[in-house]
Amino acid sequence: MRVIPGSHLRQMAFVNTPNEHNLLPRGQTIIDVDESKAVHMNLQPGEFSIHHEAIVHNSDPNNSDDRRIGMSIHYIPTSTRQVKYLEKGRKPLATLPIYGSDLYGDTLKLAQANLRAAGLEEAVQLKQANVLEISAPAATGILVTNPPYGERMGAQQDLAEFYPKFGDALKQKFAGWNCYILSADMNLPKLIKLQVSKRTPLFNGALECRLFEYRIVAGSMRGPKPVQGDAGAQSVKR
Ligand SMILES: C[S@@+](CC[C@H](N)C(=O)[O-])C[C@H]1O[C@@H](n2cnc3c(N)ncnc32)[C@H](O)[C@@H]1O
């Protein structure tokens, strides 16, 4: 097996060239590979190699009398659906509309660069906007956000004013949506005044956070009674 080191870090274009000498079902082939950069992963008998599925790799024909075995392991969330290369006769799923926004253009530029690096520039529509002023782009959907929580930006007083307004905006404009807010501030549920339906512990780097889930239902959930121990990590109910 030989690989092009680092090639798994960016999306590479490939063409389908099915032929009898290519074991891949569609004969997927990367074009314009600089083979002078290839590194061989030489193995001794009984050894095996592991590589990232996106790294450019290939192997010469197996001229031995024994099989060469390759295993491909994919970890995929159950929500994943095939949208390309569907079996003949099956309708493709509609393209999922995805929108992103931030108050500042500089942040959007970073997001745009990240999308480009991931090959997803076309998939997400970005716009500069205040989250307190935007409208829901559909009757139902999923909103995911990592608002300021005082670690790097946002003085506590500003945040104490922002979160109740954010909760109001969600309630007024995002009824029918499931909203997920990543925050290291365990007081967030009190400030936002919406009922948390789920808390998932997560880390943002070294920072312990919760992914708070809010199911926004029209005309409800204003001012819930505080859940005992809401303010601390130990009170998190999974
Ligand atoms: C903690 S940062 C998260 C940035 C980015 N989502 C990330 O995960 O790296 C919070 C972001 O919220 C944005 N923000 C703050 N107040 C906002 C508002 N009222 N409307 C929209 N975005 C806002 C900030 O500009 C900042 O980019």
The ligand as an ORCA input file, in Angstrom:
! r2SCAN-3c Opt
* xyz 0 1
  C     -18.632     31.932     21.037
  S     -18.560     32.730     19.428
  C     -18.844     31.355     18.387
  C     -18.341     31.578     17.017
  C     -18.443     30.355     16.115
  N     -19.827     29.903     16.013
  C     -17.575     29.258     16.665
  O     -18.093     28.280     17.181
  O     -16.349     29.361     16.551
  C     -20.077     33.612     19.430
  C     -20.440     34.248     18.121
  O     -21.711     34.873     18.270
  C     -21.705     36.063     17.483
  N     -22.763     36.943     18.003
  C     -22.786     37.613     19.161
  N     -23.938     38.285     19.308
  C     -24.671     38.041     18.185
  C     -25.953     38.461     17.710
  N     -26.728     39.273     18.431
  N     -26.381     37.996     16.509
  C     -25.607     37.163     15.783
  N     -24.381     36.726     16.169
  C     -23.927     37.175     17.359
  C     -20.312     36.611     17.651
  O     -19.980     37.472     16.595
  C     -19.474     35.333     17.666
  O     -19.005     35.021     16.361
*
